[in-house]
Amino acid sequence: MTYTLYGEPGSGSFCAEAAFAEAGVAVELFNLDLKKNEQLAPSYLAVNPTGKVPSLKLPTGEIVTESAAILLTIADRHPEAALLPEQGSAARAAALRWIVFVSSEIYPMVEIVDYPQRFASGDEAIQNLKDTARTRLRARFLVLEHAIAGSFVLESGFGLPDIYAANLGQFYVGHAWRREHCPKLEMLTNAVVERPKIAPIWRRHFASN
Ligand SMILES: N[C@@H](CCC(=O)N[C@@H](CS)C(=O)NCC(=O)O)C(=O)O
């Protein structure tokens, strides 16, 4: 019995795969093709009724959805990987803060840019919405940028917030903009990408970025 991760190369399933790799835990991948809207097929909606990836099936069969919950579940079940600071510590509170920030303030902008027609109709309104969402996305990354302590989000070192921030940083902010305005995020991303266990996973997801 093993974990099954539903995802797609180039998507938010990277973060869960990377967390599993850091923990040295095997995971079976079930890839969907979002361009073909496979995430909206009844068979997948039975797994995740929101029709989004990632989703995780635990070895015992239960489903966990929402990237942040999946990351926290991995850290919880594999504490030896030290993906989060010590329970009850101030560093742990900071880790939770930035994981939830990425999940609730940054990730929702991706759906608006990817599927603006879910939120507006008419060409002009759709274009305005996409532009506004991208501006909001960049503004929220600037908040994160100012919080990054050094090489990583937390002063205490590498962990889940870094994997998550590096993953979401690949979506829609633009490379040139990120390099110019988010140098700390850029360094953090490089540090994540260079980790030996994560490097091959990154290449599979984001080689073309
Ligand atoms: N709140 C969700 C957001 C996940 C999400 O937006 N995933 C994108 C891919 S990166 C997706 O599945 N989009 C397909 C769709 O919205 O139809 C999470 O944190 O897991």
The ligand as a MOL file (V3000), in Angstrom:
LIG
                    3D

  0  0  0     0  0            999 V3000
M  V30 BEGIN CTAB
M  V30 COUNTS 20 19 0 0 0
M  V30 BEGIN ATOM
M  V30 1 N -7.1010 25.2890 -3.4530 0
M  V30 2 C -6.4910 24.3330 -4.3150 0
M  V30 3 C -6.1060 24.9890 -5.6510 0
M  V30 4 C -5.5480 23.9760 -6.6190 0
M  V30 5 C -5.5370 24.4810 -8.0530 0
M  V30 6 O -6.0200 25.5770 -8.3650 0
M  V30 7 N -4.9910 23.6440 -8.9400 0
M  V30 8 C -4.9800 23.9260 -10.3650 0
M  V30 9 C -3.6970 23.4030 -11.0210 0
M  V30 10 S -2.2590 24.2100 -10.3950 0
M  V30 11 C -6.1240 23.1480 -10.9980 0
M  V30 12 O -6.3220 21.9980 -10.6850 0
M  V30 13 N -6.8620 23.7770 -11.9240 0
M  V30 14 C -7.8800 23.1200 -12.6580 0
M  V30 15 C -9.2220 23.7970 -12.5560 0
M  V30 16 O -9.3810 24.7750 -11.7840 0
M  V30 17 O -10.1170 23.3470 -13.2830 0
M  V30 18 C -5.2620 23.7170 -3.6470 0
M  V30 19 O -4.6020 24.4290 -2.8860 0
M  V30 20 O -4.9860 22.5210 -3.8450 0
M  V30 END ATOM
M  V30 BEGIN BOND
M  V30 1 1 1 2
M  V30 2 1 2 3
M  V30 3 1 2 18
M  V30 4 1 3 4
M  V30 5 1 4 5
M  V30 6 2 5 6
M  V30 7 1 5 7
M  V30 8 1 7 8
M  V30 9 1 8 9
M  V30 10 1 8 11
M  V30 11 1 9 10
M  V30 12 2 11 12
M  V30 13 1 11 13
M  V30 14 1 13 14
M  V30 15 1 14 15
M  V30 16 2 15 16
M  V30 17 1 15 17
M  V30 18 2 18 19
M  V30 19 1 18 20
M  V30 END BOND
M  V30 END CTAB
M  END
